[in-house]
Amino acid sequence: MTIDEAFALVGQAEYYQVVWRFDTGEITSVTALDEKPGKMFWSQLRQSLKDSNPPLKGTFFKTAKLTWEALEDITQNTAEREAQRRHEIATRQAILNRWANQPAEQLLDILETASYEWPMGSHWDMQFLMEHLFYFHHDDLKGSLKQRLHHLAARQPPFPEIEAWRWALRLNFELRVYLATLDHDTDTLFDIWRETSIETSYISDMNWALLMECYAFAGGKDAAIIDDLVEHVEHSRVFFFHRYEAMLNLGRIGAAAGSRAVEVIRAVIYDSSPTVTALRERVCERISIPDSAWTPCPHCYHGYVLGAGDHSFSRQICRVCLGIGFVAK
Ligand SMILES: [Zn+2]
């Protein structure tokens, strides 16, 4: 049907589902929805259009916001937009795969000069690059290369090529944390810990987890920070993510985490999945058995391995040590 014909079907309902042919853009149905589309809408729609022939796509509109132009835009340009999106994803993955094989020096060049080729250059890509350098080129980051990272961290403004100030601060925060960790500088990490709170506007949950993790990697064992981590396990505001990360990092710290950490972990971490149970048990063992009985996991760096995801640049938790970074001798 034409867009005019589709419009003629719109009545009093507050929401309408519209379905169209993916290849030609022709609208095939306009259906009133009984209620506001909830969480299940997209999965049900995907399921109902799966294997359709010709291929169909669908969405919903709030009637008050439905215009002729909006319908035209979403139905007519679908195929072109989808092709563009696929091209962008494929190009991005090819570049990430290439980055995974480039030496640290060249990756640093990209960060320093901000010379990103299309479609790279978002803050995510910068974050990816820094993370990759830290986890998978840590042995190269010495001398002049490390000096270059320190210069990057000292730049003002921190990342001039990023428009959003919050993101620039966040990347700068990560870089400072990585550098202190490479230097095993637990004092600086302690200071960052004290001056940072989850309420700090540019700090995200992921940054907070990174700080916990880097403090543990660097060998930090300060009682006040361990108390904070135990507190996170016991009363985390952001329910599972923080609690889980704090537990994992107490395991990374090892025996210094102390018996109270084990008591709290056992009291509040339930058998919610086999993964959670396995990690809880491993963390409790790691804390209860003296550090001398453990050795760094030979399969990973600080609990992470490279490249089992969509592209070879991605980072995964090590299956052998469950992310703790140590295995029993
Ligand atoms: Zn491992």
Residues whose N, C-alpha, C, O or C-beta is under 5 A from the ligand:
A	BS01	ZN	C297 H299 C300 G303 C318 V320 C321 G325
